[in-house]
Amino acid sequence: MIEIDQNHITYLTNIRHQLHSMAELSGYEKNTAAFIQGLMEQCHPDEIIANLGGDGIAAVFDSKIPGPTLLLRAELDALPIRETITLDYASKNSGVSHKCGHDGHMAILVGAANLAAKHKIQKGKLIVLFQPAEETGQGATAIMNDERFTALKPDYAFALHNLPGYPKNSIILRKGNFAAASRGLIIRLKGHTSHAGHPEDANAPTLAFSGLIKDLTALPVSISGFNEPAIITVVHARLGAVAFGTTPGDAEILATLRTYDNTLMQKLADRVSILAHETAKAFGLECEVAWTEVFDPTINTAEEVEVLKEISQKAGLEIIEKERPFPWSEDFGTFTEAFKGALFGIGAGLKTPQLHQEEYDFPDQLLPQGVEIFTGLINHYLGLGS
């Protein structure tokens, strides 16, 4: 294994803190991308591709010797969550913060790029990709649809995600399905208003609205039973407007659908659409069903998980093999659908606040572990000089 000295970790910790302070939302990562591009330029790769799939940055290291092409990926974007904890490097953008740890993931990938530049790959190509818009499920698809990325033709693709609730110094692996498919649902109902003193003259969506929330929550069991897990979580609901003299004339329900495969997801989505339109029709309402933030399941190839297991063992890390897939989603599944590879977890600590919580902050102690695994992957597939 390539040795990672303390000076390098101190440098990466500072990088992580700077990235944290400039947190930007999906699709608006220009300052983060510019900062990353500057760091990649210091590594002197053979090529830097900017504005990839939006604000994405790819640094390409080419040995000029035949061999595989390895893709390592981290995410640029942050979340629309306010910073409530006191940090010297707190987010400077109001209402936006890195509460998923993408700042740490980027710092780890910067560390791996630094070591690849220092020790030189011995064969093939290394693509170090900083991807935009992971949180909305749009970034990976945008990258894949960019002709400049298509020309790179990766053979293998890997990414990591920190996981609170698992011990530090642990690596979480799973062959096959690692994380769920998901998609955002928007149901809009339209009737017409009346004076609140004459509700009989209105066509309010109140009963359809409340019935749909109840029926959506119960629908997964009728579709999948208990053998094929499916979940519908209502995340937001609005009925009418704040106007005490007026009956509601419209309503909106937002929910997230989750399954472990695309076939069941499509079945569930079809039933949701039928339910919404039939309910609206029964109450004489107009209905619109829309979808957003669509994520494929993340499927890991078995051979690549075994490679990760071997590297983790050499690094002296605890290996946790997950029995069931995670119920959250990651758009890295778009890459593993096209290339051999895997998404793996790195334990963020048993008492670390959960991802997307206001109290969360990426633990800097994970930086050397992440760099060691990524560097191990580079050495395994491409070889590194001494």
Short mmCIF file of the C-alpha atoms (twelve columns), coordinates in Angstrom:
data_MODEL
# 
_entry.id   MODEL 
# 
loop_
_atom_site.group_PDB 
_atom_site.id 
_atom_site.type_symbol 
_atom_site.label_atom_id 
_atom_site.label_alt_id 
_atom_site.label_comp_id 
_atom_site.label_asym_id 
_atom_site.label_seq_id 
_atom_site.Cartn_x 
_atom_site.Cartn_y 
_atom_site.Cartn_z 
_atom_site.pdbx_PDB_model_num 
ATOM 1   C CA . MET A 1   0.000   0.000   0.000   1 
ATOM 2   C CA . ILE A 2   1.138   3.577   -0.706  1 
ATOM 3   C CA . GLU A 3   2.005   5.353   2.531   1 
ATOM 4   C CA . ILE A 4   -0.077  8.439   3.387   1 
ATOM 5   C CA . ASP A 5   1.827   10.843  5.626   1 
ATOM 6   C CA . GLN A 6   0.326   13.214  8.187   1 
ATOM 7   C CA . ASN A 7   1.206   16.319  6.176   1 
ATOM 8   C CA . HIS A 8   -0.948  15.029  3.339   1 
ATOM 9   C CA . ILE A 9   -3.864  14.376  5.698   1 
ATOM 10  C CA . THR A 10  -3.525  17.860  7.212   1 
ATOM 11  C CA . TYR A 11  -3.605  19.289  3.686   1 
ATOM 12  C CA . LEU A 12  -6.730  17.283  2.796   1 
ATOM 13  C CA . THR A 13  -8.438  18.295  6.044   1 
ATOM 14  C CA . ASN A 14  -7.921  21.944  5.102   1 
ATOM 15  C CA . ILE A 15  -9.285  21.208  1.612   1 
ATOM 16  C CA . ARG A 16  -12.353 19.553  3.133   1 
ATOM 17  C CA . HIS A 17  -13.009 22.577  5.351   1 
ATOM 18  C CA . GLN A 18  -12.707 24.979  2.415   1 
ATOM 19  C CA . LEU A 19  -15.134 22.869  0.384   1 
ATOM 20  C CA . HIS A 20  -17.537 22.799  3.322   1 
ATOM 21  C CA . SER A 21  -17.532 26.592  3.579   1 
ATOM 22  C CA . MET A 22  -18.474 27.055  -0.100  1 
ATOM 23  C CA . ALA A 23  -21.366 24.550  -0.178  1 
ATOM 24  C CA . GLU A 24  -23.530 24.883  -3.304  1 
ATOM 25  C CA . LEU A 25  -26.787 23.292  -4.423  1 
ATOM 26  C CA . SER A 26  -27.178 20.728  -7.208  1 
ATOM 27  C CA . GLY A 27  -26.779 22.374  -10.592 1 
ATOM 28  C CA . TYR A 28  -25.140 25.472  -9.097  1 
ATOM 29  C CA . GLU A 29  -21.680 24.136  -8.181  1 
ATOM 30  C CA . LYS A 30  -19.588 26.610  -10.203 1 
ATOM 31  C CA . ASN A 31  -17.407 27.902  -7.331  1 
ATOM 32  C CA . THR A 32  -16.857 24.399  -5.981  1 
ATOM 33  C CA . ALA A 33  -15.978 23.148  -9.463  1 
ATOM 34  C CA . ALA A 34  -13.552 26.029  -10.042 1 
ATOM 35  C CA . PHE A 35  -11.837 25.298  -6.715  1 
ATOM 36  C CA . ILE A 36  -11.552 21.591  -7.611  1 
ATOM 37  C CA . GLN A 37  -10.242 22.418  -11.078 1 
ATOM 38  C CA . GLY A 38  -7.456  24.463  -9.509  1 
ATOM 39  C CA . LEU A 39  -6.503  21.537  -7.290  1 
ATOM 40  C CA . MET A 40  -6.497  19.155  -10.248 1 
ATOM 41  C CA . GLU A 41  -4.294  21.508  -12.263 1 
ATOM 42  C CA . GLN A 42  -1.701  21.197  -9.487  1 
ATOM 43  C CA . CYS A 43  -1.677  17.421  -10.144 1 
ATOM 44  C CA . HIS A 44  -0.717  17.999  -13.813 1 
ATOM 45  C CA . PRO A 45  -3.003  15.363  -15.343 1 
ATOM 46  C CA . ASP A 46  -2.864  14.686  -19.068 1 
ATOM 47  C CA . GLU A 47  -6.284  16.268  -19.544 1 
ATOM 48  C CA . ILE A 48  -8.837  18.237  -17.545 1 
ATOM 49  C CA . ILE A 49  -12.409 18.306  -18.829 1 
ATOM 50  C CA . ALA A 50  -14.471 21.156  -17.341 1 
ATOM 51  C CA . ASN A 51  -18.224 21.783  -17.450 1 
ATOM 52  C CA . LEU A 52  -18.829 18.058  -17.840 1 
ATOM 53  C CA . GLY A 53  -22.527 17.263  -17.608 1 
ATOM 54  C CA . GLY A 54  -23.007 20.711  -16.085 1 
ATOM 55  C CA . ASP A 55  -20.375 21.803  -13.563 1 
ATOM 56  C CA . GLY A 56  -18.521 18.470  -13.540 1 
ATOM 57  C CA . ILE A 57  -14.738 18.225  -13.567 1 
ATOM 58  C CA . ALA A 58  -12.767 15.214  -14.823 1 
ATOM 59  C CA . ALA A 59  -8.998  14.865  -14.559 1 
ATOM 60  C CA . VAL A 60  -7.523  12.161  -16.814 1 
ATOM 61  C CA . PHE A 61  -4.159  10.524  -16.103 1 
ATOM 62  C CA . ASP A 62  -2.922  8.559   -19.122 1 
ATOM 63  C CA . SER A 63  0.055   6.192   -18.804 1 
ATOM 64  C CA . LYS A 64  0.220   5.841   -22.608 1 
ATOM 65  C CA . ILE A 65  0.597   2.092   -21.951 1 
ATOM 66  C CA . PRO A 66  -2.265  -0.305  -22.827 1 
ATOM 67  C CA . GLY A 67  -4.453  -1.207  -19.880 1 
ATOM 68  C CA . PRO A 68  -7.896  -0.666  -18.358 1 
ATOM 69  C CA . THR A 69  -9.555  2.688   -17.701 1 
ATOM 70  C CA . LEU A 70  -10.533 3.216   -14.060 1 
ATOM 71  C CA . LEU A 71  -13.104 5.816   -12.957 1 
ATOM 72  C CA . LEU A 72  -13.198 7.133   -9.384  1 
ATOM 73  C CA . ARG A 73  -16.018 9.523   -8.568  1 
ATOM 74  C CA . ALA A 74  -17.002 12.044  -5.880  1 
ATOM 75  C CA . GLU A 75  -19.932 14.469  -5.713  1 
ATOM 76  C CA . LEU A 76  -19.788 18.281  -5.899  1 
ATOM 77  C CA . ASP A 77  -23.195 19.263  -4.519  1 
ATOM 78  C CA . ALA A 78  -24.552 20.116  -1.080  1 
ATOM 79  C CA . LEU A 79  -28.075 20.205  0.374   1 
ATOM 80  C CA . PRO A 80  -30.722 22.880  1.064   1 
ATOM 81  C CA . ILE A 81  -30.187 22.479  4.827   1 
ATOM 82  C CA . ARG A 82  -29.089 25.332  7.087   1 
ATOM 83  C CA . GLU A 83  -25.876 25.170  9.072   1 
ATOM 84  C CA . THR A 84  -26.818 25.112  12.766  1 
ATOM 85  C CA . ILE A 85  -23.622 23.831  14.388  1 
ATOM 86  C CA . THR A 86  -20.711 26.105  15.243  1 
ATOM 87  C CA . LEU A 87  -17.784 25.489  12.893  1 
ATOM 88  C CA . ASP A 88  -14.762 27.606  11.988  1 
ATOM 89  C CA . TYR A 89  -15.425 26.537  8.403   1 
ATOM 90  C CA . ALA A 90  -19.236 26.877  8.422   1 
ATOM 91  C CA . SER A 91  -21.061 27.249  5.126   1 
ATOM 92  C CA . LYS A 92  -21.057 30.818  3.846   1 
ATOM 93  C CA . ASN A 93  -24.172 30.206  1.749   1 
ATOM 94  C CA . SER A 94  -27.335 30.703  3.771   1 
ATOM 95  C CA . GLY A 95  -29.588 27.647  3.887   1 
ATOM 96  C CA . VAL A 96  -27.062 25.440  2.052   1 
ATOM 97  C CA . SER A 97  -24.595 23.046  3.684   1 
ATOM 98  C CA . HIS A 98  -22.703 19.800  3.184   1 
ATOM 99  C CA . LYS A 99  -24.905 17.549  5.321   1 
ATOM 100 C CA . CYS A 100 -24.250 14.437  3.239   1 
ATOM 101 C CA . GLY A 101 -20.459 14.522  3.411   1 
ATOM 102 C CA . HIS A 102 -19.732 15.263  -0.220  1 
ATOM 103 C CA . ASP A 103 -17.069 17.701  0.974   1 
ATOM 104 C CA . GLY A 104 -15.266 14.747  2.570   1 
ATOM 105 C CA . HIS A 105 -15.740 12.570  -0.499  1 
ATOM 106 C CA . MET A 106 -14.183 15.279  -2.684  1 
ATOM 107 C CA . ALA A 107 -11.231 15.720  -0.320  1 
ATOM 108 C CA . ILE A 108 -10.608 11.958  -0.406  1 
ATOM 109 C CA . LEU A 109 -10.636 11.938  -4.200  1 
ATOM 110 C CA . VAL A 110 -8.269  14.923  -4.279  1 
ATOM 111 C CA . GLY A 111 -5.938  12.899  -2.043  1 
ATOM 112 C CA . ALA A 112 -6.070  9.914   -4.380  1 
ATOM 113 C CA . ALA A 113 -5.377  12.157  -7.377  1 
ATOM 114 C CA . ASN A 114 -2.372  13.667  -5.587  1 
ATOM 115 C CA . LEU A 115 -0.889  10.232  -4.958  1 
ATOM 116 C CA . ALA A 116 -1.592  9.056   -8.506  1 
ATOM 117 C CA . ALA A 117 0.239   12.141  -9.779  1 
ATOM 118 C CA . LYS A 118 3.174   11.570  -7.436  1 
ATOM 119 C CA . HIS A 119 3.634   7.831   -8.018  1 
ATOM 120 C CA . LYS A 120 2.454   7.618   -11.662 1 
ATOM 121 C CA . ILE A 121 0.114   4.941   -12.954 1 
ATOM 122 C CA . GLN A 122 1.922   2.103   -14.742 1 
ATOM 123 C CA . LYS A 123 -0.716  1.220   -17.347 1 
ATOM 124 C CA . GLY A 124 -4.109  2.300   -18.646 1 
ATOM 125 C CA . LYS A 125 -5.947  5.491   -17.676 1 
ATOM 126 C CA . LEU A 126 -7.314  6.969   -14.470 1 
ATOM 127 C CA . ILE A 127 -10.372 9.241   -14.554 1 
ATOM 128 C CA . VAL A 128 -10.886 11.307  -11.418 1 
ATOM 129 C CA . LEU A 129 -14.462 12.585  -11.704 1 
ATOM 130 C CA . PHE A 130 -16.137 15.259  -9.590  1 
ATOM 131 C CA . GLN A 131 -19.796 14.925  -10.494 1 
ATOM 132 C CA . PRO A 132 -22.519 17.572  -10.202 1 
ATOM 133 C CA . ALA A 133 -26.131 17.161  -9.098  1 
ATOM 134 C CA . GLU A 134 -26.018 13.809  -7.330  1 
ATOM 135 C CA . GLU A 135 -28.686 14.829  -4.808  1 
ATOM 136 C CA . THR A 136 -31.278 15.403  -7.540  1 
ATOM 137 C CA . GLY A 137 -30.407 12.250  -9.508  1 
ATOM 138 C CA . GLN A 138 -29.575 14.296  -12.603 1 
ATOM 139 C CA . GLY A 139 -25.776 14.504  -12.528 1 
ATOM 140 C CA . ALA A 140 -24.737 10.972  -13.463 1 
ATOM 141 C CA . THR A 141 -27.102 10.888  -16.433 1 
ATOM 142 C CA . ALA A 142 -25.851 14.284  -17.608 1 
ATOM 143 C CA . ILE A 143 -22.257 13.027  -17.372 1 
ATOM 144 C CA . MET A 144 -23.088 9.839   -19.280 1 
ATOM 145 C CA . ASN A 145 -24.804 11.862  -22.019 1 
ATOM 146 C CA . ASP A 146 -21.802 14.155  -22.497 1 
ATOM 147 C CA . GLU A 147 -19.868 13.081  -25.613 1 
ATOM 148 C CA . ARG A 148 -16.562 14.049  -24.003 1 
ATOM 149 C CA . PHE A 149 -17.178 11.502  -21.258 1 
ATOM 150 C CA . THR A 150 -18.406 8.827   -23.669 1 
ATOM 151 C CA . ALA A 151 -15.071 9.042   -25.469 1 
ATOM 152 C CA . LEU A 152 -13.217 8.079   -22.261 1 
ATOM 153 C CA . LYS A 153 -14.826 4.595   -22.174 1 
ATOM 154 C CA . PRO A 154 -14.244 3.510   -18.548 1 
ATOM 155 C CA . ASP A 155 -13.898 -0.190  -17.809 1 
ATOM 156 C CA . TYR A 156 -14.372 0.074   -14.024 1 
ATOM 157 C CA . ALA A 157 -16.110 2.616   -11.807 1 
ATOM 158 C CA . PHE A 158 -15.995 3.055   -8.026  1 
ATOM 159 C CA . ALA A 159 -17.346 5.524   -5.480  1 
ATOM 160 C CA . LEU A 160 -17.680 5.643   -1.707  1 
ATOM 161 C CA . HIS A 161 -20.173 7.078   0.746   1 
ATOM 162 C CA . ASN A 162 -19.638 7.757   4.424   1 
ATOM 163 C CA . LEU A 163 -22.194 5.957   6.596   1 
ATOM 164 C CA . PRO A 164 -23.077 7.129   10.111  1 
ATOM 165 C CA . GLY A 165 -24.210 4.302   12.369  1 
ATOM 166 C CA . TYR A 166 -21.256 2.105   11.400  1 
ATOM 167 C CA . PRO A 167 -17.950 2.040   13.298  1 
ATOM 168 C CA . LYS A 168 -15.028 4.099   12.087  1 
ATOM 169 C CA . ASN A 169 -12.292 1.998   10.490  1 
ATOM 170 C CA . SER A 170 -14.972 -0.138  8.831   1 
ATOM 171 C CA . ILE A 171 -15.814 -0.696  5.180   1 
ATOM 172 C CA . ILE A 172 -19.366 -1.688  4.249   1 
ATOM 173 C CA . LEU A 173 -19.704 -3.950  1.202   1 
ATOM 174 C CA . ARG A 174 -22.474 -5.768  -0.628  1 
ATOM 175 C CA . LYS A 175 -22.516 -7.740  -3.857  1 
ATOM 176 C CA . GLY A 176 -25.459 -7.044  -6.131  1 
ATOM 177 C CA . ASN A 177 -27.959 -4.429  -5.037  1 
ATOM 178 C CA . PHE A 178 -26.288 -1.932  -2.699  1 
ATOM 179 C CA . ALA A 179 -28.840 0.915   -2.684  1 
ATOM 180 C CA . ALA A 180 -32.461 1.339   -3.710  1 
ATOM 181 C CA . ALA A 181 -34.111 2.833   -6.745  1 
ATOM 182 C CA . SER A 182 -36.242 5.871   -6.007  1 
ATOM 183 C CA . ARG A 183 -38.253 8.569   -7.708  1 
ATOM 184 C CA . GLY A 184 -40.088 11.680  -6.596  1 
ATOM 185 C CA . LEU A 185 -43.866 11.833  -7.147  1 
ATOM 186 C CA . ILE A 186 -45.917 15.024  -7.572  1 
ATOM 187 C CA . ILE A 187 -49.720 14.775  -7.673  1 
ATOM 188 C CA . ARG A 188 -51.648 17.971  -8.429  1 
ATOM 189 C CA . LEU A 189 -55.435 18.104  -7.936  1 
ATOM 190 C CA . LYS A 190 -57.585 20.918  -9.323  1 
ATOM 191 C CA . GLY A 191 -61.179 21.778  -8.442  1 
ATOM 192 C CA . HIS A 192 -62.664 25.247  -7.852  1 
ATOM 193 C CA . THR A 193 -63.102 27.552  -4.895  1 
ATOM 194 C CA . SER A 194 -66.111 29.189  -3.259  1 
ATOM 195 C CA . HIS A 195 -66.794 31.321  -0.231  1 
ATOM 196 C CA . ALA A 196 -66.088 29.352  2.939   1 
ATOM 197 C CA . GLY A 197 -69.644 30.145  4.026   1 
ATOM 198 C CA . HIS A 198 -70.953 28.314  0.966   1 
ATOM 199 C CA . PRO A 199 -68.789 25.187  0.644   1 
ATOM 200 C CA . GLU A 200 -71.580 23.457  -1.254  1 
ATOM 201 C CA . ASP A 201 -70.851 25.749  -4.202  1 
ATOM 202 C CA . ALA A 202 -67.198 24.668  -4.355  1 
ATOM 203 C CA . ASN A 203 -65.510 21.579  -5.696  1 
ATOM 204 C CA . ALA A 204 -62.840 21.257  -3.042  1 
ATOM 205 C CA . PRO A 205 -60.214 18.497  -3.322  1 
ATOM 206 C CA . THR A 206 -60.233 17.940  0.459   1 
ATOM 207 C CA . LEU A 207 -61.623 14.389  0.531   1 
ATOM 208 C CA . ALA A 208 -59.614 13.233  -2.480  1 
ATOM 209 C CA . PHE A 209 -56.500 14.798  -0.951  1 
ATOM 210 C CA . SER A 210 -56.857 13.086  2.435   1 
ATOM 211 C CA . GLY A 211 -57.885 9.783   0.862   1 
ATOM 212 C CA . LEU A 212 -54.905 9.772   -1.493  1 
ATOM 213 C CA . ILE A 213 -52.430 10.328  1.345   1 
ATOM 214 C CA . LYS A 214 -53.870 7.330   3.172   1 
ATOM 215 C CA . ASP A 215 -54.068 5.124   0.066   1 
ATOM 216 C CA . LEU A 216 -50.555 5.989   -1.136  1 
ATOM 217 C CA . THR A 217 -49.070 4.928   2.182   1 
ATOM 218 C CA . ALA A 218 -50.898 1.583   2.046   1 
ATOM 219 C CA . LEU A 219 -50.286 0.870   -1.656  1 
ATOM 220 C CA . PRO A 220 -46.815 -0.782  -1.461  1 
ATOM 221 C CA . VAL A 221 -48.070 -3.768  0.557   1 
ATOM 222 C CA . SER A 222 -50.814 -4.480  -1.971  1 
ATOM 223 C CA . ILE A 223 -48.269 -4.326  -4.801  1 
ATOM 224 C CA . SER A 224 -45.318 -6.210  -3.373  1 
ATOM 225 C CA . GLY A 225 -46.446 -8.082  -0.273  1 
ATOM 226 C CA . PHE A 226 -43.629 -8.568  2.194   1 
ATOM 227 C CA . ASN A 227 -41.118 -10.353 -0.045  1 
ATOM 228 C CA . GLU A 228 -40.241 -7.442  -2.355  1 
ATOM 229 C CA . PRO A 229 -39.801 -4.324  -0.227  1 
ATOM 230 C CA . ALA A 230 -41.365 -1.135  -1.531  1 
ATOM 231 C CA . ILE A 231 -41.973 2.140   0.273   1 
ATOM 232 C CA . ILE A 232 -43.993 5.278   -0.431  1 
ATOM 233 C CA . THR A 233 -43.178 8.160   1.889   1 
ATOM 234 C CA . VAL A 234 -45.308 11.305  1.730   1 
ATOM 235 C CA . VAL A 235 -42.811 14.157  2.149   1 
ATOM 236 C CA . HIS A 236 -45.028 17.213  1.607   1 
ATOM 237 C CA . ALA A 237 -48.715 18.021  1.224   1 
ATOM 238 C CA . ARG A 238 -50.587 21.261  0.555   1 
ATOM 239 C CA . LEU A 239 -54.341 21.917  0.444   1 
ATOM 240 C CA . GLY A 240 -55.575 25.266  -0.848  1 
ATOM 241 C CA . ALA A 241 -54.172 28.507  0.503   1 
ATOM 242 C CA . VAL A 242 -54.188 30.315  3.847   1 
ATOM 243 C CA . ALA A 243 -57.473 32.153  3.279   1 
ATOM 244 C CA . PHE A 244 -60.107 31.629  5.989   1 
ATOM 245 C CA . GLY A 245 -62.890 32.932  3.802   1 
ATOM 246 C CA . THR A 246 -62.222 30.647  0.853   1 
ATOM 247 C CA . THR A 247 -62.586 26.909  0.341   1 
ATOM 248 C CA . PRO A 248 -59.550 25.137  -1.174  1 
ATOM 249 C CA . GLY A 249 -59.536 24.855  -4.940  1 
ATOM 250 C CA . ASP A 250 -56.383 22.873  -5.475  1 
ATOM 251 C CA . ALA A 251 -54.020 20.505  -3.676  1 
ATOM 252 C CA . GLU A 252 -50.579 19.012  -4.102  1 
ATOM 253 C CA . ILE A 253 -49.025 15.835  -2.701  1 
ATOM 254 C CA . LEU A 254 -45.308 15.043  -2.913  1 
ATOM 255 C CA . ALA A 255 -43.988 11.589  -2.101  1 
ATOM 256 C CA . THR A 256 -40.947 9.390   -2.652  1 
ATOM 257 C CA . LEU A 257 -41.219 5.852   -4.055  1 
ATOM 258 C CA . ARG A 258 -38.477 3.334   -3.222  1 
ATOM 259 C CA . THR A 259 -37.893 -0.222  -4.407  1 
ATOM 260 C CA . TYR A 260 -34.863 -2.463  -4.889  1 
ATOM 261 C CA . ASP A 261 -35.331 -2.977  -8.635  1 
ATOM 262 C CA . ASN A 262 -36.658 -1.063  -11.622 1 
ATOM 263 C CA . THR A 263 -39.311 -3.637  -12.544 1 
ATOM 264 C CA . LEU A 264 -41.108 -3.295  -9.225  1 
ATOM 265 C CA . MET A 265 -40.586 0.488   -9.350  1 
ATOM 266 C CA . GLN A 266 -42.368 0.707   -12.695 1 
ATOM 267 C CA . LYS A 267 -45.207 -1.474  -11.397 1 
ATOM 268 C CA . LEU A 268 -45.562 0.734   -8.329  1 
ATOM 269 C CA . ALA A 269 -45.402 3.953   -10.367 1 
ATOM 270 C CA . ASP A 270 -48.087 2.694   -12.762 1 
ATOM 271 C CA . ARG A 271 -50.411 1.850   -9.870  1 
ATOM 272 C CA . VAL A 272 -49.802 5.232   -8.257  1 
ATOM 273 C CA . SER A 273 -50.782 6.998   -11.486 1 
ATOM 274 C CA . ILE A 274 -53.953 4.918   -11.832 1 
ATOM 275 C CA . LEU A 275 -54.879 5.540   -8.184  1 
ATOM 276 C CA . ALA A 276 -54.400 9.297   -8.486  1 
ATOM 277 C CA . HIS A 277 -56.432 9.662   -11.686 1 
ATOM 278 C CA . GLU A 278 -59.253 7.364   -10.522 1 
ATOM 279 C CA . THR A 279 -59.524 9.191   -7.210  1 
ATOM 280 C CA . ALA A 280 -59.614 12.565  -8.939  1 
ATOM 281 C CA . LYS A 281 -62.242 11.366  -11.411 1 
ATOM 282 C CA . ALA A 282 -64.448 10.077  -8.581  1 
ATOM 283 C CA . PHE A 283 -64.527 13.585  -7.098  1 
ATOM 284 C CA . GLY A 284 -64.802 15.457  -10.403 1 
ATOM 285 C CA . LEU A 285 -61.297 16.903  -10.163 1 
ATOM 286 C CA . GLU A 286 -58.549 17.495  -12.682 1 
ATOM 287 C CA . CYS A 287 -55.370 15.540  -11.974 1 
ATOM 288 C CA . GLU A 288 -51.743 15.789  -13.019 1 
ATOM 289 C CA . VAL A 289 -49.053 13.232  -12.093 1 
ATOM 290 C CA . ALA A 290 -45.393 14.166  -12.541 1 
ATOM 291 C CA . TRP A 291 -42.083 12.516  -11.680 1 
ATOM 292 C CA . THR A 292 -38.740 13.984  -10.603 1 
ATOM 293 C CA . GLU A 293 -35.374 12.972  -9.101  1 
ATOM 294 C CA . VAL A 294 -35.337 9.478   -10.631 1 
ATOM 295 C CA . PHE A 295 -32.595 7.151   -9.327  1 
ATOM 296 C CA . ASP A 296 -31.777 3.649   -10.597 1 
ATOM 297 C CA . PRO A 297 -30.763 1.003   -8.058  1 
ATOM 298 C CA . THR A 298 -27.025 0.782   -7.477  1 
ATOM 299 C CA . ILE A 299 -25.907 -2.726  -8.457  1 
ATOM 300 C CA . ASN A 300 -22.362 -3.795  -7.514  1 
ATOM 301 C CA . THR A 301 -20.545 -6.436  -9.563  1 
ATOM 302 C CA . ALA A 302 -19.340 -9.354  -7.448  1 
ATOM 303 C CA . GLU A 303 -15.733 -9.416  -8.689  1 
ATOM 304 C CA . GLU A 304 -15.206 -5.724  -7.929  1 
ATOM 305 C CA . VAL A 305 -16.614 -6.154  -4.403  1 
ATOM 306 C CA . GLU A 306 -14.055 -8.922  -3.874  1 
ATOM 307 C CA . VAL A 307 -11.313 -6.500  -4.960  1 
ATOM 308 C CA . LEU A 308 -12.547 -3.982  -2.386  1 
ATOM 309 C CA . LYS A 309 -12.609 -6.694  0.250   1 
ATOM 310 C CA . GLU A 310 -8.995  -7.644  -0.459  1 
ATOM 311 C CA . ILE A 311 -7.835  -3.997  -0.359  1 
ATOM 312 C CA . SER A 312 -9.729  -3.374  2.892   1 
ATOM 313 C CA . GLN A 313 -8.164  -6.427  4.509   1 
ATOM 314 C CA . LYS A 314 -4.675  -5.251  3.564   1 
ATOM 315 C CA . ALA A 315 -5.501  -1.846  5.048   1 
ATOM 316 C CA . GLY A 316 -6.515  -3.489  8.333   1 
ATOM 317 C CA . LEU A 317 -10.092 -2.203  8.147   1 
ATOM 318 C CA . GLU A 318 -13.104 -4.012  9.577   1 
ATOM 319 C CA . ILE A 319 -15.246 -5.435  6.774   1 
ATOM 320 C CA . ILE A 320 -19.017 -5.393  7.205   1 
ATOM 321 C CA . GLU A 321 -20.917 -7.348  4.560   1 
ATOM 322 C CA . LYS A 322 -24.450 -5.991  4.393   1 
ATOM 323 C CA . GLU A 323 -27.257 -8.549  4.277   1 
ATOM 324 C CA . ARG A 324 -29.852 -6.234  2.744   1 
ATOM 325 C CA . PRO A 325 -29.523 -3.246  0.410   1 
ATOM 326 C CA . PHE A 326 -29.762 0.276   1.782   1 
ATOM 327 C CA . PRO A 327 -33.176 1.979   1.394   1 
ATOM 328 C CA . TRP A 328 -31.614 5.280   0.286   1 
ATOM 329 C CA . SER A 329 -30.621 6.020   -3.309  1 
ATOM 330 C CA . GLU A 330 -27.456 7.155   -5.083  1 
ATOM 331 C CA . ASP A 331 -27.192 8.063   -8.735  1 
ATOM 332 C CA . PHE A 332 -23.904 6.156   -8.990  1 
ATOM 333 C CA . GLY A 333 -26.190 3.318   -10.095 1 
ATOM 334 C CA . THR A 334 -26.189 4.986   -13.516 1 
ATOM 335 C CA . PHE A 335 -22.454 4.218   -13.760 1 
ATOM 336 C CA . THR A 336 -22.606 0.659   -12.398 1 
ATOM 337 C CA . GLU A 337 -25.364 -0.090  -14.897 1 
ATOM 338 C CA . ALA A 338 -22.881 0.725   -17.672 1 
ATOM 339 C CA . PHE A 339 -19.537 -0.343  -16.179 1 
ATOM 340 C CA . LYS A 340 -18.186 -2.984  -13.810 1 
ATOM 341 C CA . GLY A 341 -17.720 -1.475  -10.388 1 
ATOM 342 C CA . ALA A 342 -19.128 -0.813  -6.966  1 
ATOM 343 C CA . LEU A 343 -20.316 1.744   -4.473  1 
ATOM 344 C CA . PHE A 344 -19.028 1.029   -0.975  1 
ATOM 345 C CA . GLY A 345 -19.542 2.512   2.454   1 
ATOM 346 C CA . ILE A 346 -17.017 3.828   4.934   1 
ATOM 347 C CA . GLY A 347 -18.140 3.818   8.571   1 
ATOM 348 C CA . ALA A 348 -18.545 7.359   9.931   1 
ATOM 349 C CA . GLY A 349 -18.983 6.393   13.583  1 
ATOM 350 C CA . LEU A 350 -21.727 4.861   15.709  1 
ATOM 351 C CA . LYS A 351 -22.683 8.162   17.338  1 
ATOM 352 C CA . THR A 352 -22.251 10.462  14.317  1 
ATOM 353 C CA . PRO A 353 -25.526 12.235  13.408  1 
ATOM 354 C CA . GLN A 354 -27.266 10.749  10.400  1 
ATOM 355 C CA . LEU A 355 -26.864 12.066  6.877   1 
ATOM 356 C CA . HIS A 356 -29.085 15.051  6.028   1 
ATOM 357 C CA . GLN A 357 -29.420 16.033  9.702   1 
ATOM 358 C CA . GLU A 358 -28.536 19.624  10.653  1 
ATOM 359 C CA . GLU A 359 -26.076 18.368  13.289  1 
ATOM 360 C CA . TYR A 360 -24.059 16.258  10.825  1 
ATOM 361 C CA . ASP A 361 -20.497 17.115  9.794   1 
ATOM 362 C CA . PHE A 362 -18.158 14.791  7.897   1 
ATOM 363 C CA . PRO A 363 -15.624 13.246  10.318  1 
ATOM 364 C CA . ASP A 364 -12.122 14.218  9.200   1 
ATOM 365 C CA . GLN A 365 -10.736 10.970  10.684  1 
ATOM 366 C CA . LEU A 366 -12.191 9.150   7.651   1 
ATOM 367 C CA . LEU A 367 -9.955  10.936  5.153   1 
ATOM 368 C CA . PRO A 368 -6.914  8.596   5.352   1 
ATOM 369 C CA . GLN A 369 -9.136  5.486   5.161   1 
ATOM 370 C CA . GLY A 370 -10.895 6.745   2.038   1 
ATOM 371 C CA . VAL A 371 -7.635  7.757   0.358   1 
ATOM 372 C CA . GLU A 372 -6.114  4.369   1.189   1 
ATOM 373 C CA . ILE A 373 -8.979  2.446   -0.425  1 
ATOM 374 C CA . PHE A 374 -9.075  4.635   -3.538  1 
ATOM 375 C CA . THR A 375 -5.300  4.425   -3.876  1 
ATOM 376 C CA . GLY A 376 -5.533  0.659   -3.418  1 
ATOM 377 C CA . LEU A 377 -7.984  0.507   -6.316  1 
ATOM 378 C CA . ILE A 378 -5.649  2.539   -8.527  1 
ATOM 379 C CA . ASN A 379 -2.739  0.240   -7.640  1 
ATOM 380 C CA . HIS A 380 -4.814  -2.911  -8.242  1 
ATOM 381 C CA . TYR A 381 -6.086  -1.971  -11.711 1 
ATOM 382 C CA . LEU A 382 -3.377  0.358   -13.026 1 
ATOM 383 C CA . GLY A 383 -0.324  -0.110  -10.822 1 
ATOM 384 C CA . LEU A 384 1.519   2.710   -9.053  1 
ATOM 385 C CA . GLY A 385 5.218   3.454   -9.060  1 
ATOM 386 C CA . SER A 386 7.220   3.543   -5.858  1 
# 
